Amino acid sequence: MVVSDIKTQKIQVKNGDLNIDAYLAMPTSEGIFPGIVVIQEIFGVNDHIKDITERLAKQGYVAIAPAIYQRIAPGFATGYTPEDIKIGREYKNQTKAEELLADIQATIDYLYSLPNVQQNGVGSIGFCFGGHVTYLVATLNDIKATASFYGAGITNWTPGEGKPTLSRTPDIKGTIYPFFGLEDASIPPEQVDEIEANLKKYNISHRVFRYEGANHGFFCDRRGSYNAEAAQDAWAHVLDLFSNTLK
């Protein structure tokens, strides 16, 4: 359902003593809408992530992008220079899986507190580091659909150390669509194959998308690696995923 008008606002999500900054977008029309959590790249809740949140609201969802660096760098949002990449990675390496899971669960609980959000499960979409985090978050009971874009390190790392995030594949509850560019140096093709093999092994509802000629960050139209053809195709699959599982 495409809506004509949306409204946006900056809000805070409470998780115990922590107040998590978040960007919220929703239709202005009356109704009950599915909720979706949008998970940032290493660059914070910047204009690209806000744009994704708004695009989802225009499709008839209540979308929210929490600041997953809130514990480390409140208010952080930046661009895509080499220095931005360096500091974003430093913050990424300070995150911890269990804290990320707790913060996303608090975000889901916030969505459920809104009178116009349906209560029977939400979706999640993430990019770059957020693509890794969405794979992790797919294990939460409330997540019915996950779109994971070019999440590096899923097969060999998890935030805060411990077993790789891939080891949590059996705990994924809903449907997951991972998206990868085959020119992405940070995610070798054999890692993509390993992710797909594990999803098959544990009978997780999934589709894995590989894009020839696409690099890391291919979905972001603010990066030099933007690939319009791959981005448009992936977005169509994202909308199908959410429409088929959440509405």
Secondary structure, 3 states (H helix, E strand, C coil): CCCCCEEEEEEEEEECCEEEEEEEEEECCCCCECEEEEECECCECCHHHHHHHHHHHHCCCEEEEECCCCCCCCCCECCCCHHHHHHHHHHHCCCCHHHHHHHHHHHHHHHHHCCCECCCCEEEEEECHHHHHHHHHCCCCCEEEEEEECCCCCCCCCCCCCCCHHHHHHHCCCEEEEEEECCCCCCCHHHHHHHHHHHHHCCCCECCEEECCCCCCCCCCCCCCCCHHHHHHHHHHHHHHHHHHHC
